[in-house]
């Protein structure tokens, strides 16, 4: 390659200049009416869109108006160049061939999804449409470029899909590596309807299980663990997915059951014993050597082994210990609530989630499943559907909730182009992970479990347990137990038809009752 410059001094003089926007000495990206601009400032300016204050047209605003520096269009700024796409005419950032980012993305996807006949594989057209329609096509281009030098990258997977080298089945995706790239593509295919919808955590467990089995040395142990997973763990996960949804903690606990069952079999082998010859002394020894978490995880395996006659049915499993978590005091709860409502520097997502925990005693796993349709506007009144009837939302909280809906995160890529989740996640068609949201709450000083416990107990001190159960989506047995622990009884419950809450009722702290 022949260099266009002879010395470093020539390179500095010909290709470098001080940017008129940021003041840094950088490579020249162009000469604009206000001077030389660097690539960073050029890209940022060209992507700025809105109504030009000079001509009133809605277009790209890369220029700066003399005097106040307001963004203006190329015509009003006196640009000698244009930023119109040579194919679709869209005004914005241009790439090779003077194509906009969306047209460039469409060309690259067309080449990757080609079935060998010069056209996109028909079954993958919905995926193509989903990706091209994303609000920020540059995110799609960045995704295609990720890990380009490594096997199993996004471009390679799409190419194999186009050539039908990867069957359009969930089982095929569970065998692909790296699993994160395969899982993301699998979720995109479910979002656009190419693959049937399956709970992502169920897919995650099915993807993880073969790798775990492959790491077990004893073939008899592999057989036993596979039977346990097939006839006990997986059926319960599938049943949970059909009834509601699987949370990360449920998925994690299922894997822990498999891991502890494997460890238990290996531990028996070290004692020159097997599952079939395991006696009560072995169970007692395991219980004494392990933590309460380990005992809890092994319980399901031992119950299954006894029921399926893989071990003696006369074994006795010690009872599970139930621990009570500490809760916030009422003063601590109200202080945290006031802080979330007034401190605007706290990010919007944990603010809203924290308020819902502190006011309505909702677990984080249920908060992430809320949709924008659960926020009901009835004139000037805002209601939040947590149970039946929907709970009224006080004015300060309502304003915060509506602002959160208007500025939701993760809405600009193919992941969630039209998401109805109140807290959309970064994975296709999924809300934010409960453990991630819980970590955000802990960072702002709102421990979710303690805050929820304080909120529900305060409601039960003020209202009958059945009313709280209906309005906040709890089981009446749960609210009754908590009511008794808090010092109340069913005797305070007035009999009659409580299908509707009293007019104007709201959980304590959300308005007058």
Buried (B, 14 or more C-beta within 10 A) or exposed (E): EEEEEEEEEEBEEEEEBEBBBEEEEBEBBBEBEBEBBBEBBBBBBBBEBBEBBBEEEEBBBBBBBEEEEBBBBBBBBEBEEEBBBEBEEBBBBBBEEEBBBBBBBBBBBBBBBBBEEEEBBEBBBBBBBBBBEBEBBBBBBEBBEEEEEEEBBBBBBBBBBBBEEBEBEBEBBBEBEEBEBBBBBBBBBBBBEBBEEBBBBBBBBBBBBEEBBEEBEEEEBBEBBBBBBEEBBBEEBBEBBEEEBBBBBBBBBBBBBBBBBBBBBEBBBEEEBBBEEBEEEBBEEBBEEBEEEBBBBBBBBBEBBBEBEBBBEEBEBEEEEEEEEEBBEBEBBBBBBEBBBEEEEBEBBBBBBBBBBBBBBBBBBBBBBBBBEBBBEEEEEBBBBBBEBBBBBBEBBBEBBBEBEEEBBBBBBBBBBEBEBBBBBBBBBBBBBBBBBBEBBEEBBBBBBBBBBBBBBBBBEEBBBBBBBBBBBBEBEEBBEBBEEBEBEEEEBEEEEBEEBEEEBBBBBBBEB
